[in-house]
Amino acid sequence: MTTFQINDTVGAIVRDRPALSRLFEQAQIDYCCGGQKTLAEACAQGGIDPQTFLTKLETWTNNTPALPTSEVNLTALSLTELMDHIERIHHVYLHTELPRLEKMVTKVAAVHGEKDPLLQQIKDVFLALSAELTTHLLKEEQVLFPMIRQLEAGDTLPSFHCGTIANPVHRMEFEHNEAGEALRQLRQLTDDFTAPAWACHTYRALLDGLLTFEQDMHQHIHKENNVLFPRAITLEHTKA
């Protein structure tokens, strides 16, 4: 049975079947910041045959339950429930994990920086990204998400200080793109998060943490860019 088409956007595919994000991660196809690209465009950018990858998606879909119990059907949630989910799963993770990874990357760069000069670049990229994300989370939690909650709760269109809800949404999307670029730099600088043979336990733990961080960020950005934000803008239009 044909479920997907090569002209479907990768963001829509992962939105409808979240578990397929695993295959996109394995193929290093960007489904979060690049979620508006069609499957054909994304595969071409990665040097992947789109029909072969489409067959892989179909095979996985036809042999896997529609929704594993560990996953959430994002499209069935209200906007408020979706934001609660994002904050509970992804924001809490970042508030906890960013300080831990900051300490680790600083320690590893200080101890092994002379042996591996790239560690200083890894540290600089991560610390800059961590600082940006800390501010980004506050903007969402204190400004954008309360606006969307107000929009969903009211019968009429609220009056926002920024004019339209699309304005802060576009700003968040721009910052997501910057975060995506930093993630690509980290993957490149770490040789796909591969530890050198001489790496100590802390170095290896850092790379494992950065890989998990990347995967969480991909899911986080996808849920906002491809699910939450379009639905919020559509709702605003219907109440205008």
C-alpha positions in Angstrom: 0.0 0.0 0.0 1.3 3.4 -0.9 1.3 5.8 2.1 3.7 8.5 1.0 4.6 10.3 -2.2 8.0 11.8 -3.0 6.3 15.2 -3.3 5.2 15.0 0.4 7.1 17.3 2.7 9.4 15.5 5.1 7.9 17.5 8.0 4.4 16.3 7.2 5.6 12.7 6.9 7.2 12.8 10.4 4.2 14.8 11.8 1.8 12.0 10.7 4.2 9.1 11.6 6.6 10.4 14.3 8.4 7.0 14.6 9.7 7.5 11.0 12.0 10.2 12.4 14.4 7.3 13.2 14.8 6.6 9.5 15.3 10.3 8.7 17.9 10.5 11.5 19.8 7.5 10.2 19.8 9.0 6.7 20.8 12.5 8.1 17.8 14.0 6.4 16.7 17.3 8.1 13.0 17.0 8.9 12.8 19.8 11.5 14.3 23.1 10.1 14.1 21.6 6.6 10.6 20.2 7.1 9.1 22.2 4.2 11.3 20.4 1.7 9.7 17.6 -0.3 11.0 14.1 0.2 12.5 14.3 -3.4 14.3 17.6 -2.6 15.6 16.4 0.8 16.9 13.1 -0.7 18.5 14.9 -3.6 20.3 17.3 -1.2 21.6 14.3 0.8 22.6 12.3 -2.3 20.0 9.6 -1.6 17.8 8.0 -4.3 14.2 9.2 -3.3 12.4 6.1 -4.6 14.7 3.8 -2.6 14.1 5.8 0.5 10.4 6.0 -0.2 10.3 2.2 -0.4 12.2 2.0 2.9 9.5 4.3 4.5 6.7 2.2 3.1 8.3 -1.1 4.3 8.8 0.2 7.8 5.3 1.6 7.9 3.6 -1.6 6.7 5.5 -3.7 9.2 5.2 -1.4 12.3 2.2 -0.6 14.5 0.8 2.8 13.6 1.6 4.4 17.0 4.0 2.8 19.5 2.8 3.3 23.1 5.9 5.5 23.8 4.8 8.1 21.3 2.2 10.8 21.3 -0.3 11.6 18.5 0.5 15.3 18.2 -2.3 16.0 15.8 -4.9 14.8 18.3 -3.7 17.3 21.0 -5.1 20.8 21.5 -2.5 23.6 21.1 -2.4 24.0 24.8 -1.8 20.2 25.3 0.8 20.3 22.6 2.7 23.1 24.3 2.4 21.4 27.6 4.0 18.3 26.0 6.8 20.3 24.4 7.6 22.0 27.7 7.4 18.8 29.8 9.5 16.7 27.4 11.9 19.1 25.6 12.1 22.2 27.7 12.6 20.4 30.9 15.3 18.2 29.2 17.2 21.3 27.9 17.0 23.1 31.3 18.6 20.1 32.9 21.0 18.9 30.1 22.5 22.2 28.9 24.3 23.0 32.1 25.6 19.4 32.3 26.9 19.4 28.8 28.4 22.9 29.3 30.5 21.5 32.2 31.6 18.4 30.3 32.6 20.2 27.1 34.5 22.8 29.1 36.4 20.1 31.0 37.2 18.0 28.0 38.4 20.9 26.0 40.7 22.0 28.9 42.1 18.5 29.5 42.5 17.3 25.9 42.5 20.5 23.9 46.2 20.3 23.0 45.8 16.8 21.7 42.7 17.5 19.8 42.5 21.2 18.7 38.9 20.7 17.4 37.7 20.4 21.0 38.1 24.2 21.4 35.8 24.8 18.4 33.3 22.2 19.7 33.3 24.0 23.1 32.8 27.4 21.5 30.0 26.3 19.2 28.2 24.4 22.0 28.5 27.2 24.6 27.2 29.8 22.1 24.3 27.5 21.2 23.5 26.8 24.8 23.3 30.5 25.6 21.0 31.1 22.6 18.7 28.2 23.6 18.4 29.4 27.1 17.1 32.8 25.9 15.0 31.1 23.2 13.2 28.9 25.8 12.3 31.9 27.9 10.8 33.7 24.8 8.7 30.7 24.2 7.6 30.1 27.8 7.0 33.7 28.7 5.9 35.3 25.4 4.9 33.0 22.5 3.3 30.1 24.3 1.1 32.3 26.5 -0.1 34.1 23.4 -1.0 30.9 21.7 -2.9 29.7 24.9 -4.8 33.0 24.9 -5.6 32.6 21.2 -7.0 29.1 21.7 -8.9 29.9 24.8 -10.8 33.0 23.5 -13.8 33.1 21.2 -12.5 36.2 19.4 -9.0 37.3 18.2 -6.9 38.8 21.0 -5.0 42.0 20.5 -1.3 41.2 20.7 1.4 43.7 21.3 3.4 42.3 18.3 0.4 42.7 15.9 0.1 39.1 14.7 1.2 35.8 16.3 3.1 35.1 13.1 5.7 37.7 14.0 7.1 35.9 17.0 6.6 32.6 15.3 8.8 33.7 12.4 11.5 34.8 14.9 11.4 31.5 16.6 11.8 29.7 13.3 14.8 31.9 12.4 16.4 30.9 15.7 15.6 27.3 15.0 17.5 27.6 11.8 20.5 29.0 13.6 20.3 26.2 16.1 20.1 23.7 13.3 23.3 25.1 11.7 25.1 24.9 15.1 24.0 21.2 15.4 25.4 20.5 11.9 28.7 22.1 12.9 28.9 19.9 16.1 28.2 16.8 14.0 30.9 17.8 11.5 33.5 18.8 14.2 33.0 15.5 16.1 33.1 13.3 13.0 29.5 12.2 13.5 30.0 12.1 17.3 32.7 9.4 16.9 35.2 9.1 19.8 38.9 8.8 19.0 40.6 5.6 20.2 42.4 7.5 23.0 39.2 9.3 24.3 38.6 9.2 28.1 35.3 8.2 29.7 34.3 11.9 30.0 35.0 12.6 26.3 33.0 9.6 25.3 30.1 10.5 27.6 30.2 14.0 26.1 29.8 12.7 22.6 27.0 10.5 23.6 25.3 13.4 25.3 25.7 15.6 22.2 24.2 12.9 20.0 21.2 12.6 22.3 21.0 16.4 22.4 20.9 16.6 18.6 18.2 14.0 18.4 16.0 15.7 21.0 16.5 19.1 19.3 15.4 17.6 16.0 12.2 16.3 17.6 11.7 19.6 19.5 12.1 21.8 16.4 9.9 19.5 14.3 7.0 19.6 16.7 7.1 23.4 16.8 7.9 24.2 13.1 5.8 21.6 11.5 2.9 21.1 13.9 2.4 23.8 16.6 3.3 26.9 14.6 1.3 26.2 11.4 -1.8 25.3 13.5 -1.5 28.5 15.6 -1.2 30.7 12.5 -4.2 28.9 10.9 -6.2 29.4 14.1 -5.4 33.1 14.2 -6.6 33.4 10.6 -9.9 31.7 11.4 -10.6 34.2 14.2 -9.5 37.3 12.3 
